[in-house]
Amino acid sequence: MQANRKLRAINTPVCTGVFSFEGDYKMSAHLFWWIGVGVLVVAELLTGTFYLLMIALGFVAGGVLTVLGATPSAQIATAAAVAICAVIVLRRSGLGRKQKRDASENPDINLDIGATVSVDAWRGRRARVQYRGAEWDVELADGERDDAGLYEVRAVRGSCLIVAAVAAKPAH
C-alpha cells in the first residue's frame, strides 16, 4: 500500500507559507527522541561539560519507552526524571565542573613547567641562569635543597622560575 502524500501550503493568521505533508504521512514518535539524542551529543562535543550528555540520557530513556509502547506522557515524565537525576549525580560528583588551577603552576598553560635548568651557584635562595637563550631569575621552592645542581621548574612567577631539585636516578 502506497501512502498518499502531497505537499501543501498552510496559511493561517499566525503562520503563512509553511509547508506540510498532507495525507497519511506520520513521523515515527521514537525518531524525535533519537534525533534529540544526536543533537545533544553533538552540542556536548562543542561544550565539554557533560551536562548535555545527562539530558541526552533522559532522551534515551524516552526513546526506549517509545519503542516499548509507553504513552507520550510516560515518555516525557521518564525522560525528565532520568535527565534530572543524571544532572544531580553529575553535579555531586564534580565531573561537570571546570577545575580552576593557578596558571603559574599549570603545565597545560605554561610550557616551562617541568623543564630542567642547571644552577651553578645560589645567593641565598636565588640565582640567575641561562634558560631558553635569556637570563632568568631562579628561586628555590620552599623546603628544597640547594646542592642538587639540576632543578625542575615547578612554577613561573613573572620572569622568575620557581625550581625544585631533580631526584637523583639510582645507579644500576
N, CA and C atoms as an extended XYZ file, in Angstrom:
516
Properties=species:S:1:pos:R:3:atomname:S:1:resname:S:1:resid:I:1 pbc="F F F"
N         0.844       -1.167        0.000 N   MET     1
C         0.000        0.000        0.000 CA  MET     1
C         0.892        1.234        0.000 C   MET     1
N         0.645        2.128       -0.918 N   GLN     2
C         1.464        3.314       -1.056 CA  GLN     2
C         0.768        4.486       -0.370 C   GLN     2
N         1.549        5.255        0.368 N   ALA     3
C         0.985        6.397        1.091 CA  ALA     3
C         0.681        7.525        0.113 C   ALA     3
N        -0.424        8.197        0.371 N   ASN     4
C        -0.824        9.334       -0.440 CA  ASN     4
C        -0.255       10.591        0.213 C   ASN     4
N         0.835       11.119       -0.366 N   ARG     5
C         1.485       12.282        0.224 CA  ARG     5
C         1.494       13.430       -0.768 C   ARG     5
N         0.984       14.555       -0.348 N   LYS     6
C         1.037       15.767       -1.157 CA  LYS     6
C         1.563       16.883       -0.283 C   LYS     6
N         2.387       17.728       -0.859 N   LEU     7
C         2.903       18.873       -0.134 CA  LEU     7
C         1.941       20.028       -0.344 C   LEU     7
N         1.476       20.647        0.736 N   ARG     8
C         0.563       21.771        0.595 CA  ARG     8
C         0.983       22.890        1.537 C   ARG     8
N         0.627       24.086        1.188 N   ALA     9
C         0.947       25.258        1.994 CA  ALA     9
C        -0.124       25.443        3.055 C   ALA     9
N         0.303       25.835        4.256 N   ILE    10
C        -0.620       26.136        5.338 CA  ILE    10
C        -0.629       27.649        5.506 C   ILE    10
N        -1.768       28.247        5.388 N   ASN    11
C        -1.881       29.691        5.567 CA  ASN    11
C        -2.863       29.970        6.694 C   ASN    11
N        -2.341       30.397        7.817 N   THR    12
C        -3.163       30.787        8.958 CA  THR    12
C        -2.790       32.207        9.319 C   THR    12
N        -3.599       32.887       10.142 N   PRO    13
C        -3.234       34.254       10.529 CA  PRO    13
C        -1.895       34.317       11.266 C   PRO    13
N        -1.529       33.244       11.956 N   VAL    14
C        -0.293       33.245       12.722 CA  VAL    14
C         0.887       32.829       11.865 C   VAL    14
N         0.691       31.889       10.974 N   CYS    15
C         1.799       31.286       10.241 CA  CYS    15
C         1.413       31.153        8.778 C   CYS    15
N         2.087       31.882        7.888 N   THR    16
C         1.771       31.781        6.474 CA  THR    16
C         2.953       31.186        5.723 C   THR    16
N         2.662       30.476        4.676 N   GLY    17
C         3.699       29.941        3.816 CA  GLY    17
C         4.451       28.755        4.379 C   GLY    17
N         3.945       28.110        5.428 N   VAL    18
C         4.582       26.927        5.984 CA  VAL    18
C         4.078       25.719        5.216 C   VAL    18
N         4.969       24.807        4.906 N   PHE    19
C         4.573       23.649        4.133 CA  PHE    19
C         4.414       22.435        5.024 C   PHE    19
N         3.454       21.608        4.704 N   SER    20
C         3.189       20.408        5.473 CA  SER    20
C         2.815       19.293        4.509 C   SER    20
N         3.081       18.056        4.927 N   PHE    21
C         2.644       16.936        4.125 CA  PHE    21
C         1.187       16.655        4.454 C   PHE    21
N         0.438       16.406        3.400 N   GLU    22
C        -0.971       16.104        3.567 CA  GLU    22
C        -1.144       14.612        3.301 C   GLU    22
N        -1.970       13.991        4.023 N   GLY    23
C        -2.204       12.574        3.805 CA  GLY    23
C        -1.833       11.789        5.043 C   GLY    23
N        -1.435       10.522        4.856 N   ASP    24
C        -1.170        9.658        5.996 CA  ASP    24
C         0.308        9.620        6.361 C   ASP    24
N         1.037       10.700        6.045 N   TYR    25
C         2.439       10.774        6.412 CA  TYR    25
C         2.542       11.038        7.907 C   TYR    25
N         3.337       10.232        8.598 N   LYS    26
C         3.497       10.399       10.041 CA  LYS    26
C         4.918       10.009       10.418 C   LYS    26
N         5.619       10.912       11.091 N   MET    27
C         6.961       10.587       11.552 CA  MET    27
C         6.839        9.680       12.773 C   MET    27
N         7.648        8.669       12.840 N   SER    28
C         7.624        7.785       13.993 CA  SER    28
C         7.986        8.581       15.237 C   SER    28
N         7.261        8.342       16.307 N   ALA    29
C         7.469        9.102       17.544 CA  ALA    29
C         8.867        8.882       18.118 C   ALA    29
N         9.430        7.703       17.942 N   HIS    30
C        10.748        7.441       18.520 CA  HIS    30
C        11.849        8.243       17.829 C   HIS    30
N        11.612        8.680       16.579 N   LEU    31
C        12.623        9.487       15.890 CA  LEU    31
C        12.883       10.805       16.624 C   LEU    31
N        11.849       11.372       17.223 N   PHE    32
C        12.020       12.605       17.997 CA  PHE    32
C        13.083       12.400       19.075 C   PHE    32
N        12.978       11.303       19.798 N   TRP    33
C        13.913       11.040       20.891 CA  TRP    33
C        15.325       10.770       20.375 C   TRP    33
N        15.461        9.966       19.323 N   TRP    34
C        16.791        9.612       18.829 CA  TRP    34
C        17.474       10.792       18.134 C   TRP    34
N        16.712       11.603       17.422 N   ILE    35
C        17.291       12.812       16.827 CA  ILE    35
C        17.715       13.767       17.939 C   ILE    35
N        16.909       13.862       18.991 N   GLY    36
C        17.264       14.694       20.143 CA  GLY    36
C        18.560       14.225       20.794 C   GLY    36
N        18.732       12.912       20.920 N   VAL    37
C        19.976       12.367       21.487 CA  VAL    37
C        21.160       12.794       20.623 C   VAL    37
N        21.018       12.642       19.316 N   GLY    38
C        22.107       13.022       18.411 CA  GLY    38
C        22.453       14.493       18.499 C   GLY    38
N        21.448       15.354       18.521 N   VAL    39
C        21.687       16.799       18.616 CA  VAL    39
C        22.367       17.141       19.941 C   VAL    39
N        21.919       16.530       21.030 N   LEU    40
C        22.517       16.815       22.339 CA  LEU    40
C        23.961       16.315       22.422 C   LEU    40
N        24.250       15.175       21.838 N   VAL    41
C        25.631       14.662       21.856 CA  VAL    41
C        26.547       15.585       21.055 C   VAL    41
N        26.094       16.040       19.902 N   VAL    42
C        26.905       16.959       19.103 CA  VAL    42
C        27.111       18.276       19.860 C   VAL    42
N        26.056       18.792       20.468 N   ALA    43
C        26.185       20.029       21.247 CA  ALA    43
C        27.141       19.830       22.423 C   ALA    43
N        27.111       18.657       23.028 N   GLU    44
C        28.025       18.364       24.141 CA  GLU    44
C        29.473       18.344       23.675 C   GLU    44
N        29.710       17.823       22.498 N   LEU    45
C        31.071       17.819       21.962 CA  LEU    45
C        31.600       19.236       21.786 C   LEU    45
N        30.712       20.181       21.557 N   LEU    46
C        31.122       21.575       21.397 CA  LEU    46
C        31.346       22.279       22.732 C   LEU    46
N        30.705       21.808       23.809 N   THR    47
C        30.828       22.488       25.104 CA  THR    47
C        31.768       21.782       26.066 C   THR    47
N        31.704       20.469       26.155 N   GLY    48
C        32.612       19.712       27.012 CA  GLY    48
C        32.313       19.761       28.491 C   GLY    48
N        31.059       19.910       28.894 N   THR    49
C        30.750       19.988       30.318 CA  THR    49
C        30.047       18.749       30.871 C   THR    49
N        29.610       17.853       30.056 N   PHE    50
C        28.898       16.617       30.413 CA  PHE    50
C        27.422       16.825       30.751 C   PHE    50
N        26.957       18.053       30.954 N   TYR    51
C        25.556       18.259       31.325 CA  TYR    51
C        24.615       17.885       30.184 C   TYR    51
N        24.963       18.208       28.964 N   LEU    52
C        24.094       17.847       27.847 CA  LEU    52
C        24.040       16.340       27.642 C   LEU    52
N        25.118       15.629       28.008 N   LEU    53
C        25.072       14.166       27.938 CA  LEU    53
C        24.070       13.598       28.937 C   LEU    53
N        23.953       14.237       30.086 N   MET    54
C        22.989       13.774       31.086 CA  MET    54
C        21.559       13.973       30.580 C   MET    54
N        21.320       15.091       29.899 N   ILE    55
C        19.993       15.319       29.314 CA  ILE    55
C        19.760       14.328       28.174 C   ILE    55
N        20.827       14.007       27.429 N   ALA    56
C        20.714       13.009       26.363 CA  ALA    56
C        20.331       11.646       26.931 C   ALA    56
N        20.807       11.329       28.142 N   LEU    57
C        20.387       10.067       28.786 CA  LEU    57
C        18.877       10.052       29.006 C   LEU    57
N        18.322       11.199       29.378 N   GLY    58
C        16.866       11.298       29.513 CA  GLY    58
C        16.175       11.046       28.179 C   GLY    58
N        16.736       11.591       27.105 N   PHE    59
C        16.166       11.359       25.780 CA  PHE    59
C        16.260        9.882       25.399 C   PHE    59
N        17.343        9.222       25.769 N   VAL    60
C        17.477        7.787       25.500 CA  VAL    60
C        16.365        7.025       26.230 C   VAL    60
N        16.117        7.395       27.487 N   ALA    61
C        15.041        6.741       28.249 CA  ALA    61
C        13.695        6.953       27.572 C   ALA    61
N        13.453        8.173       27.079 N   GLY    62
C        12.199        8.445       26.361 CA  GLY    62
C        12.093        7.619       25.094 C   GLY    62
N        13.212        7.480       24.370 N   GLY    63
C        13.208        6.683       23.149 CA  GLY    63
C        12.962        5.211       23.407 C   GLY    63
N        13.547        4.700       24.481 N   VAL    64
C        13.336        3.293       24.834 CA  VAL    64
C        11.871        3.055       25.193 C   VAL    64
N        11.288        3.971       25.967 N   LEU    65
C         9.871        3.817       26.320 CA  LEU    65
C         8.969        3.922       25.098 C   LEU    65
N         9.346        4.732       24.123 N   THR    66
C         8.558        4.832       22.895 CA  THR    66
C         8.568        3.500       22.152 C   THR    66
N         9.752        2.888       22.067 N   VAL    67
C         9.866        1.597       21.384 CA  VAL    67
C         9.063        0.535       22.137 C   VAL    67
N         9.030        0.649       23.473 N   LEU    68
C         8.275       -0.318       24.273 CA  LEU    68
C         6.781       -0.055       24.269 C   LEU    68
N         6.348        1.064       23.667 N   GLY    69
C         4.924        1.344       23.531 CA  GLY    69
C         4.313        2.158       24.655 C   GLY    69
N         5.091        2.859       25.424 N   ALA    70
C         4.556        3.675       26.519 CA  ALA    70
C         3.835        4.900       25.953 C   ALA    70
N         2.991        5.481       26.769 N   THR    71
C         2.250        6.675       26.358 CA  THR    71
C         3.192        7.876       26.294 C   THR    71
N         2.843        8.874       25.502 N   PRO    72
C         3.692       10.064       25.412 CA  PRO    72
C         3.932       10.750       26.766 C   PRO    72
N         2.928       10.777       27.622 N   SER    73
C         3.120       11.411       28.933 CA  SER    73
C         4.111       10.617       29.789 C   SER    73
N         4.074        9.294       29.698 N   ALA    74
C         5.036        8.473       30.436 CA  ALA    74
C         6.441        8.658       29.869 C   ALA    74
N         6.559        8.790       28.552 N   GLN    75
C         7.859        9.018       27.927 CA  GLN    75
C         8.473       10.331       28.411 C   GLN    75
N         7.672       11.387       28.390 N   ILE    76
C         8.163       12.711       28.782 CA  ILE    76
C         8.516       12.739       30.263 C   ILE    76
N         7.658       12.172       31.093 N   ALA    77
C         7.918       12.165       32.540 CA  ALA    77
C         9.183       11.371       32.861 C   ALA    77
N         9.347       10.223       32.240 N   THR    78
C        10.533        9.405       32.492 CA  THR    78
C        11.795       10.091       31.967 C   THR    78
N        11.705       10.669       30.779 N   ALA    79
C        12.859       11.373       30.223 CA  ALA    79
C        13.282       12.515       31.139 C   ALA    79
N        12.316       13.262       31.638 N   ALA    80
C        12.633       14.378       32.536 CA  ALA    80
C        13.236       13.868       33.840 C   ALA    80
N        12.656       12.814       34.406 N   ALA    81
C        13.159       12.273       35.670 CA  ALA    81
C        14.582       11.738       35.518 C   ALA    81
N        14.841       11.002       34.442 N   VAL    82
C        16.185       10.455       34.218 CA  VAL    82
C        17.185       11.587       34.014 C   VAL    82
N        16.806       12.586       33.221 N   ALA    83
C        17.716       13.703       32.967 CA  ALA    83
C        18.020       14.471       34.250 C   ALA    83
N        17.005       14.741       35.050 N   ILE    84
C        17.208       15.477       36.305 CA  ILE    84
C        18.080       14.679       37.264 C   ILE    84
N        17.800       13.389       37.407 N   CYS    85
C        18.624       12.549       38.296 CA  CYS    85
C        20.073       12.483       37.806 C   CYS    85
N        20.265       12.354       36.504 N   ALA    86
C        21.623       12.280       35.956 CA  ALA    86
C        22.378       13.597       36.185 C   ALA    86
N        21.700       14.729       36.031 N   VAL    87
C        22.342       16.030       36.265 CA  VAL    87
C        22.709       16.175       37.739 C   VAL    87
N        21.822       15.739       38.635 N   ILE    88
C        22.111       15.817       40.076 CA  ILE    88
C        23.317       14.941       40.426 C   ILE    88
N        23.366       13.729       39.897 N   VAL    89
C        24.505       12.844       40.159 CA  VAL    89
C        25.796       13.462       39.609 C   VAL    89
N        25.741       14.014       38.412 N   LEU    90
C        26.912       14.659       37.828 CA  LEU    90
C        27.360       15.845       38.668 C   LEU    90
N        26.411       16.640       39.106 N   ARG    91
C        26.733       17.830       39.913 CA  ARG    91
C        27.415       17.431       41.218 C   ARG    91
N        26.922       16.377       41.850 N   ARG    92
C        27.515       15.934       43.125 CA  ARG    92
C        28.868       15.272       42.932 C   ARG    92
N        29.087       14.680       41.762 N   SER    93
C        30.369       14.010       41.521 CA  SER    93
C        31.491       15.006       41.257 C   SER    93
N        31.161       16.179       40.781 N   GLY    94
C        32.170       17.183       40.490 CA  GLY    94
C        32.775       17.061       39.103 C   GLY    94
N        32.399       16.057       38.319 N   LEU    95
C        32.965       15.879       36.980 CA  LEU    95
C        32.552       16.977       36.016 C   LEU    95
N        31.398       17.561       36.230 N   GLY    96
C        30.915       18.581       35.320 CA  GLY    96
C        31.486       19.959       35.569 C   GLY    96
N        32.255       20.116       36.631 N   ARG    97
C        32.814       21.429       36.956 CA  ARG    97
C        34.181       21.597       36.320 C   ARG    97
N        34.426       22.795       35.868 N   LYS    98
C        35.750       23.094       35.342 CA  LYS    98
C        36.679       23.334       36.513 C   LYS    98
N        37.821       22.689       36.478 N   GLN    99
C        38.793       22.826       37.551 CA  GLN    99
C        39.566       24.126       37.377 C   GLN    99
N        39.651       24.892       38.452 N   LYS   100
C        40.422       26.129       38.413 CA  LYS   100
C        41.796       25.856       38.991 C   LYS   100
N        42.819       26.086       38.173 N   ARG   101
C        44.196       25.908       38.612 CA  ARG   101
C        44.941       27.207       38.399 C   ARG   101
N        45.884       27.457       39.264 N   ASP   102
C        46.730       28.623       39.139 CA  ASP   102
C        47.572       28.476       37.877 C   ASP   102
N        47.497       29.459       36.985 N   ALA   103
C        48.209       29.382       35.715 CA  ALA   103
C        49.720       29.318       35.910 C   ALA   103
N        50.226       29.848       37.017 N   SER   104
C        51.676       29.836       37.225 CA  SER   104
C        52.200       28.430       37.504 C   SER   104
N        51.322       27.495       37.876 N   GLU   105
C        51.736       26.122       38.163 CA  GLU   105
C        51.096       25.100       37.238 C   GLU   105
N        50.394       25.562       36.198 N   ASN   106
C        49.674       24.669       35.308 CA  ASN   106
C        50.502       24.375       34.051 C   ASN   106
N        50.977       23.126       33.885 N   PRO   107
C        51.799       22.796       32.714 CA  PRO   107
C        51.018       22.838       31.400 C   PRO   107
N        49.675       22.832       31.452 N   ASP   108
C        48.890       22.937       30.227 CA  ASP   108
C        48.918       24.358       29.673 C   ASP   108
N        49.153       25.321       30.532 N   ILE   109
C        49.188       26.729       30.125 CA  ILE   109
C        50.621       27.201       29.941 C   ILE   109
N        51.491       26.828       30.856 N   ASN   110
C        52.862       27.310       30.852 CA  ASN   110
C        53.796       26.156       30.517 C   ASN   110
N        54.364       26.191       29.336 N   LEU   111
C        55.190       25.070       28.866 CA  LEU   111
C        56.545       24.985       29.543 C   LEU   111
N        56.933       26.017       30.311 N   ASP   112
C        58.208       25.967       31.027 CA  ASP   112
C        58.159       25.014       32.220 C   ASP   112
N        56.980       24.756       32.741 N   ILE   113
C        56.850       23.895       33.909 CA  ILE   113
C        57.222       22.467       33.522 C   ILE   113
N        58.133       21.892       34.304 N   GLY   114
C        58.635       20.553       34.020 CA  GLY   114
C        59.982       20.568       33.328 C   GLY   114
N        60.389       21.725       32.810 N   ALA   115
C        61.706       21.828       32.166 CA  ALA   115
C        62.792       21.785       33.233 C   ALA   115
N        63.992       21.418       32.847 N   THR   116
C        65.100       21.373       33.797 CA  THR   116
C        66.092       22.488       33.502 C   THR   116
N        66.666       23.028       34.571 N   VAL   117
C        67.710       24.059       34.466 CA  VAL   117
C        68.859       23.657       35.374 C   VAL   117
N        70.050       24.095       35.010 N   SER   118
C        71.234       23.823       35.812 CA  SER   118
C        71.616       25.103       36.545 C   SER   118
N        71.766       25.003       37.863 N   VAL   119
C        72.143       26.156       38.684 CA  VAL   119
C        73.504       25.850       39.306 C   VAL   119
N        74.486       26.714       38.990 N   ASP   120
C        75.845       26.511       39.493 CA  ASP   120
C        76.021       27.053       40.904 C   ASP   120
N        75.489       28.242       41.161 N   ALA   121
C        75.701       28.867       42.475 CA  ALA   121
C        74.451       29.613       42.916 C   ALA   121
N        74.138       29.490       44.199 N   TRP   122
C        72.986       30.175       44.788 CA  TRP   122
C        73.478       31.348       45.632 C   TRP   122
N        72.703       32.415       45.639 N   ARG   123
C        72.912       33.553       46.540 CA  ARG   123
C        71.675       33.647       47.399 C   ARG   123
N        71.779       33.107       48.604 N   GLY   124
C        70.571       32.955       49.424 CA  GLY   124
C        69.784       31.807       48.829 C   GLY   124
N        68.568       32.047       48.440 N   ARG   125
C        67.746       31.033       47.769 CA  ARG   125
C        67.425       31.488       46.346 C   ARG   125
N        68.243       32.400       45.805 N   ARG   126
C        68.024       32.947       44.461 CA  ARG   126
C        69.283       32.783       43.616 C   ARG   126
N        69.076       32.783       42.290 N   ALA   127
C        70.216       32.686       41.358 CA  ALA   127
C        69.787       33.236       40.006 C   ALA   127
N        70.752       33.359       39.090 N   ARG   128
C        70.487       33.744       37.695 CA  ARG   128
C        70.990       32.589       36.825 C   ARG   128
N        70.172       32.191       35.853 N   VAL   129
C        70.570       31.101       34.962 CA  VAL   129
C        70.279       31.477       33.514 C   VAL   129
N        70.980       30.822       32.610 N   GLN   130
C        70.715       30.944       31.183 CA  GLN   130
C        69.673       29.881       30.848 C   GLN   130
N        68.507       30.319       30.348 N   TYR   131
C        67.418       29.384       30.027 CA  TYR   131
C        66.699       29.908       28.790 C   TYR   131
N        66.557       29.096       27.785 N   ARG   132
C        65.915       29.443       26.514 CA  ARG   132
C        66.520       30.698       25.892 C   ARG   132
N        67.816       30.823       25.977 N   GLY   133
C        68.505       31.919       25.318 CA  GLY   133
C        68.444       33.252       26.032 C   GLY   133
N        68.028       33.250       27.291 N   ALA   134
C        67.939       34.508       28.040 CA  ALA   134
C        68.302       34.256       29.497 C   ALA   134
N        68.621       35.329       30.195 N   GLU   135
C        68.896       35.245       31.634 CA  GLU   135
C        67.571       35.255       32.388 C   GLU   135
N        67.428       34.327       33.314 N   TRP   136
C        66.221       34.219       34.127 CA  TRP   136
C        66.604       34.267       35.597 C   TRP   136
N        65.701       34.830       36.407 N   ASP   137
C        65.832       34.726       37.855 CA  ASP   137
C        65.305       33.368       38.257 C   ASP   137
N        65.981       32.745       39.217 N   VAL   138
C        65.559       31.438       39.710 CA  VAL   138
C        65.433       31.537       41.220 C   VAL   138
N        64.350       30.960       41.729 N   GLU   139
C        64.135       30.939       43.174 CA  GLU   139
C        63.887       29.497       43.580 C   GLU   139
N        64.502       29.097       44.682 N   LEU   140
C        64.353       27.739       45.176 CA  LEU   140
C        63.000       27.602       45.880 C   LEU   140
N        62.261       26.560       45.556 N   ALA   141
C        60.964       26.317       46.193 CA  ALA   141
C        61.168       26.019       47.672 C   ALA   141
N        60.144       26.278       48.474 N   ASP   142
C        60.224       26.034       49.918 CA  ASP   142
C        60.564       24.572       50.200 C   ASP   142
N        61.501       24.363       51.117 N   GLY   143
C        61.864       23.021       51.552 CA  GLY   143
C        62.805       22.287       50.620 C   GLY   143
N        63.292       22.920       49.576 N   GLU   144
C        64.180       22.243       48.623 CA  GLU   144
C        65.639       22.508       48.975 C   GLU   144
N        66.501       21.565       48.625 N   ARG   145
C        67.933       21.705       48.908 CA  ARG   145
C        68.622       22.460       47.773 C   ARG   145
N        69.731       23.109       48.096 N   ASP   146
C        70.418       23.934       47.102 CA  ASP   146
C        71.703       23.300       46.563 C   ASP   146
N        71.897       22.004       46.785 N   ASP   147
C        73.135       21.362       46.339 CA  ASP   147
C        72.923       20.358       45.202 C   ASP   147
N        71.767       20.380       44.576 N   ALA   148
C        71.463       19.369       43.559 CA  ALA   148
C        72.135       19.653       42.217 C   ALA   148
N        72.278       20.901       41.862 N   GLY   149
C        72.866       21.242       40.568 CA  GLY   149
C        71.843       21.269       39.448 C   GLY   149
N        70.989       20.254       39.352 N   LEU   150
C        69.956       20.177       38.317 CA  LEU   150
C        68.593       20.325       38.987 C   LEU   150
N        67.781       21.224       38.429 N   TYR   151
C        66.487       21.557       39.039 CA  TYR   151
C        65.379       21.515       37.991 C   TYR   151
N        64.165       21.226       38.468 N   GLU   152
C        62.986       21.190       37.613 CA  GLU   152
C        62.125       22.411       37.919 C   GLU   152
N        61.624       23.057       36.868 N   VAL   153
C        60.760       24.221       37.038 CA  VAL   153
C        59.394       23.749       37.523 C   VAL   153
N        58.955       24.267       38.666 N   ARG   154
C        57.657       23.904       39.238 CA  ARG   154
C        56.605       24.982       39.007 C   ARG   154
N        57.042       26.256       38.918 N   ALA   155
C        56.104       27.370       38.711 CA  ALA   155
C        56.869       28.520       38.074 C   ALA   155
N        56.105       29.426       37.488 N   VAL   156
C        56.691       30.625       36.896 CA  VAL   156
C        55.915       31.821       37.431 C   VAL   156
N        56.636       32.746       38.065 N   ARG   157
C        56.031       33.994       38.551 CA  ARG   157
C        56.709       35.146       37.834 C   ARG   157
N        56.047       35.690       36.835 N   GLY   158
C        56.650       36.744       36.034 CA  GLY   158
C        57.844       36.204       35.280 C   GLY   158
N        59.051       36.767       35.564 N   SER   159
C        60.268       36.269       34.908 CA  SER   159
C        61.125       35.467       35.872 C   SER   159
N        60.495       34.940       36.921 N   CYS   160
C        61.213       34.159       37.928 CA  CYS   160
C        60.732       32.709       37.876 C   CYS   160
N        61.686       31.801       37.736 N   LEU   161
C        61.375       30.376       37.731 CA  LEU   161
C        61.472       29.846       39.154 C   LEU   161
N        60.441       29.179       39.629 N   ILE   162
C        60.458       28.526       40.934 CA  ILE   162
C        60.855       27.066       40.674 C   ILE   162
N        61.959       26.639       41.284 N   VAL   163
C        62.508       25.328       40.942 CA  VAL   163
C        62.600       24.414       42.171 C   VAL   163
N        62.661       23.124       41.889 N   ALA   164
C        62.848       22.091       42.907 CA  ALA   164
C        63.925       21.138       42.409 C   ALA   164
N        64.670       20.577       43.322 N   ALA   165
C        65.764       19.673       42.966 CA  ALA   165
C        65.229       18.449       42.251 C   ALA   165
N        65.947       18.036       41.207 N   VAL   166
C        65.601       16.821       40.486 CA  VAL   166
C        66.150       15.649       41.276 C   VAL   166
N        65.310       14.661       41.514 N   ALA   167
C        65.748       13.487       42.275 CA  ALA   167
C        66.831       12.749       41.492 C   ALA   167
N        67.885       12.360       42.179 N   ALA   168
C        68.959       11.619       41.533 CA  ALA   168
C        68.464       10.234       41.157 C   ALA   168
N        68.834        9.802       39.956 N   LYS   169
C        68.438        8.470       39.486 CA  LYS   169
C        69.368        7.450       40.117 C   LYS   169
N        68.805        6.336       40.632 N   PRO   170
C        69.661        5.310       41.239 CA  PRO   170
C        70.535        4.635       40.186 C   PRO   170
N        71.762        4.318       40.579 N   ALA   171
C        72.689        3.634       39.667 CA  ALA   171
C        72.281        2.178       39.549 C   ALA   171
N        72.432        1.629       38.352 N   HIS   172
C        72.048        0.220       38.123 CA  HIS   172
C        73.226       -0.678       38.314 C   HIS   172
